[in-house]
Amino acid sequence: MNLIIEGFAWIFDPAHWTTSSTSQGISEAFVQHIILTGISLLLTVLIAVPLGFYIGHSGRGRQVAIISSNVARAVPSLGLLTVLILAIPIIPGIPNNYLAYIIVFVLLGIPPMLAGAYAGLESVDRETTDAARAVGMTEWQVLTKVEIPLGASLIVGGLRSTTLQIVATVTIGSFLGQVSLGTFIVDGLEQGDFVKMIGGAILVAALALVLDGILALVQRFVVPRRVSRGSIDTGNTAHGMRLRASTPGTPITEGN
């Protein structure tokens, strides 16, 4: 308990927020951690979400995606980082060999994002999508107006898992010299400074909890009203529910 208290005291010491000739500052480490996380998360979403939507909508390639995800999860993060850092030369204009780090972070972030994207669409009741096609919706309209809204909770859940995965992996990158909040854990370990280690661990945990909390709120509010995950909520009606669209191509609505 004393170490945790001392860790918080270390964090709130103004002297530790600025970089000096002998130590890394919390401000710079935090910015570097956010930059690496943000770039990696953006690239992961751009790659995994369209692929996940294609798999979830068409039903094709699911087994390949599962196998690929399992293989990616089995690869040791630190080992993959080491191999790529040694293999990829430093490119002028890209500081700190960012390319190797970002490739690893994206590769390890794709599995949970891909799983969330296609699981979200697969969770949608097939009767609902069949009814959407029956009233004249195109495949694009079925995807964007039915499947994505109804599967939004699982999709954002995949984004939460991906964000936490990348935040944690960026921390591991500090063992190979990348500046991040994990730098304090590595430096504290090398220097035998356990207070510094605890302070770094608290900072990483706090960042992960804040990001997860924000996405948890997003996940809660992305589900359309009167809709449960994957299907339209029928409610307590005497005669159940029927799908209704006023004209072909318009969103499906609930009616009695």
PyMOL commands that set and color helices and strands:
alter all, ss='L'
color gray80, all
select helices_A, chain A and resi 2-11+14-16+26-58+62-74+77-87+95-122+126-134+139-150+152-176+182-191+194-221
alter helices_A, ss='H'
color red, helices_A
select strands_A, chain A and resi 227-228+231-232+242-244+253-255
alter strands_A, ss='S'
color yellow, strands_A
deselect
rebuild
show_as cartoon
